[in-house]
Amino acid sequence: MPTVVELQDRLEALRKARAQGVTQLRLADGRFIIYRTDAEMAAAIADVERQLAAASGTPVQTILAYGTKGLENP
């Protein structure tokens, strides 16, 4: 299991790459990871965030959104 520092570094690299529109990352061991879509990269970021929360003991929060058009049924 990666350490908290390694997870933080990985998360920072993923966020930076996503913000710049880069779809491939080089790992510390020299290997490359190529993401085909932004959704894949978002899923990778979410996974690292979950791992980081578990490693640091921080609970993961889920936000549920609910919307309506404001029309009432007759």
QUIKA-V943715 format. One line per field, one symbol per residue. ss: DSSP state (H for helix, E for strand, C for the rest). phi: phi as a letter, one per 30 degrees, with the letter a starting at -180 (. if undefined). burial: + if it has 24 or more other C-alpha atoms within 12 Angstrom, else -. Layout:
ss->???
phi->???
burial->???
This chain:
ss->CCCHHHHHHHHHHHHHHHHHCCCEEECCCCCEEECCCHHHHHHHHHHHHHHHHHHHCCCCCCCCCCCCCCCCCC
phi->.dddddddddddddddddddidcbbcdddjdccccdbddddddddddddddddddcidddcccccbbbdiccdd
burial->------+--++-+++-++----+-+---------------+--++--++-++----------------------
